[in-house]
């Protein structure tokens, strides 16, 4: 079992990026439909997390359902999957990450969080990067699918904010996955006429659920208490870059100048905000 904090961090961050690669690869190759991918990812991820919880607590059982985090998790999963019908792995991860961070920062500001002028500059820079990423042009992502990923990012940002309030994040996430699976099942049944499955598609969905989601989140929540909050936020800056790298290697996606400029603006801007918040704490 891995016990080194740096090694655990590497595993978790690669797992987060792998979700984008697995999903994009499955949907680009049309080996599974987006609704079925979502359902299998939720179900297998929930089972994996439940097993992790049972290994540490024999009498573990799902907690009482809370609608907001369950719905936030469900909308994140659904919009994430459908967005990757067209978005590249790197573009999707960058949009997702950008909107997650901006959502969390926006809530903090609305609750009275004070930010320095430099931090505001960083936030504006990140937002300009998002605008540039989706602005019209030959290499721009299709607007509808970009909007879906933006919704996924906002939903995951809301889920993350609720997750910060619980005492056992792994147990809470396992419960939310299992409850959201029911919603995923109903969605799959509603879209049953457009469903299609192949062995490759199911394997990729299982990999996304068990490895990249279930075990990835379990490892992340295990190491999170061992590192400063600002360090955790900073480390997540690597996820879009890792996803883009994975897309290049495993899917053959091209590197565009738009993506490079957007990465520099978004990740650089958010890094400035994180560093300024660290200094003010």
N, C-alpha and C positions, 0 to 999 in steps of 0.2 A: 504493500500500500504506500502511495506517495505521501510523504509527510513534510517535505520541503515547501515552504510558503511560495518561493519563486516558481517552483515547478507546478504547484497547484494553480497559481495565477495563469501561467502559460496554458495549462490544460483548459481552464475556464474560458479564457479569451479566444482560444482557437475554437472551442465548442460554440461560442456565440457567433463567430464568423462563419462556422460551418453550416449553421442553420440557413444562411442566405445561399450558400453554395448548393446544399442538398435540395432546397426548394426550387431554386432557379433551374438546376440541372433536370429535376423531375418534370417540371412544367415546360421547359424549353423543348425537351425531347418528346413531350406529349405522352409520357408513360403513365400518367395518372391525372385526374382532374383536380382542381384546386380544393373543392369541398371535401373530397375523399382524403386528400393529403392532410387537410386541417383536422379532420376527425381522427385519422390514424395517429397523427402527431400528438393530439391532445390525449387520446386514450393510452398510447404507449408511454408518453411522458408521465402521465398521472400514475400509471402502474409502477413505473421505474421509481418515481419519487416516493410512492407508498411503500415500496419494498425497502428503500433507504430508511424511511421513518420506522418501519417495523424492525429493522436490524438494530436500531438504537433504543427503541421503546416497544417491547413486546405487545403491549395492550393498546397500541396506537389506533386511533380511528379518526375519520375525517371530522373536522371541526364544524360548527354550525355555519351554514352558508350565509355569506354577506353579498348582496346583489351587486354593489358597485365594483369590487375587485373581480368578481366572476365575469360580469359583463365586459369590464375593461380587458381582461385576459382574452375573452372570446373574440371581441372586435379586433384586438391586436392580431390574433392568430388568423382570423378570416381575411382581414384586409392585407396582411402580410402575404398570405398564399396567393390571393387573386392578383395582387400587384406584381408578383414575380412571373405572371404569365408573359409580361412584356419587358419588365425592367431587367437590366443587367445586375449581377450580384453586387458589384461595387456601388453602382448608383442607388440601388435599393437600400443597401446598408447605410450609405451616407445620408439619405433622406430620413430613414428610420432613426438613426442616431441623432441627427440634427434636431428633429422634432421632439424626440424624447427629452433631450437636454433643455431645449427652449421651453417646453411645457413645464418642466420642473423649475426652471429659473423664473418663468412667468408667474407661477403660483407663489414662489418665494417672495417675489417683488410685490405681488398683490397682498401678501400677508404682512408687508411692512419691512421686508429685507432691504437694507440700505446698500447701494452699490456705488463704487467710486466712478469718477469720470472715465478712467482707463477701462474699468470693467464694462461700463456702458458701451465704450468703443468696441470692445471685444464682442459683445453681444450683437451690436449692429453689423459688425464684420461678418459674423456667422450667419446672420439673417440675409445679408447681401449675397453670401455664398450660396445659400439655398435658392434665392431668387435667380441667380445666374445659372444654377444647375438646371432649373426647369424653364428658363426663358426660351422663347422660340429660336429655332436654329436646326441645322441638319442633324446634329448629334443630341438634340434635346429629347428627354424621355417623353413618351406619350402622356399628355396631361391627365387623363382619367386615371391611369395606373400610378402616376406620381401622387395624385390626390389620395388614392387608396393607401399608399405607403405613408403619406403624411398623417392620415387618420390612425394608421397602425402605430406610428410614433407617439401621437398624442395619447392614445389608449394605453400604451406601455408606460408612458410617463405618469399617467394617473395611477396605474397599477403599482408602479415603483413607489409613488408617494404613499399609497396605502400600506405597501409592504414595509416601509420604514417605521410604521407604528406598531407592528406585531412583534412579539417576543421570540417566536420560533418561525422564522421565515420559510424554512424548508417544509415544515409541517403545513403551514398556511398555503404555500404554493402547491403542495401535493393535493390538498383538499380542493383548492380552486381549479386545478387541472381536471380533477374527477368530476366536479360539478359542471364545468364548462364543456366537458365531453358530451353531456346530455344535450346541450345546445348544438354542438357539432353534429350529433346524430340526427337531430331534427332538420338541420340544414342539409345534410346529405340526403335525407329522405325527400326533402322538398325538391332537390335538384337531381333526383335519382335517374331521370331520363337522360341527363347529360353526363352521367358517371361512366368512367372507364378506368380499368385497372390492369396493370401488367406487373409481373414479378419485380422488375426493376423499379417501378414506381412505388410499390409497397415497401420494398427494401429501403429506398431513399426516405420515405415517410417514417419508417420505423427508426432509421438512423437519426433523423431529425428529432423524433420524439424521445427515444431512449438515451441516445448518446449526447446530442447537441443541446437538447432541452432538459430532460430529466436529470441526467448525471452532471451536465454542465452547470445547471442551477444549483444542484446539491454541493458541488465542489466550490462554486462561487460563494454560497452562503456560509460554507465552512471556513473559508479563508477571510471573508469580509471583516469579521471582528478582530482579526489579527493585523490589519493594516489601517492607516488613517483614512478617513472618509475622502479627503482631497486626493489621496493617492489612488483610491479606488476609482474616483471620477476621472482622473488623469489617465489611468491605465485603459479605461474604456475607449479612449480616443484612438486606440490602435485597431479596434474592431472593424471599422469601415475599410481601412487599408488592408487588413488581413483578408477580408471578404473579397476585395477587388483583386488581390494577389491570387486567392483561390479561384476566382472566376477566370483569370488569365490562364492558370495552369490546367484546371480541370474542365473548363467549359470552352476555352479558346476565345474569351472575350477580349476585345481590343482596349488599349489605353487611349483615351481621348484627352485632348488639351482641356476640354470643358471639365472633365472629371478631376484632372490634376489641379486646376485652378480652384475648383469648388472644394476639394479636400483641404487645400492650403487655407482658404478663407474660413471654412466652417470649423475645422479642427483647430486651426490657429486661434480663431476668435474665441472658441469655447475654452481653450487652454488658458487664454488670458483671463477670462472670467473666473475660472477655477483657481488660478494662482492669486488673483486679487482677493477672492473670498478667503483663501487660506491665510493671507496676510492680515485680513481684518478680524479673523477669529482669535 
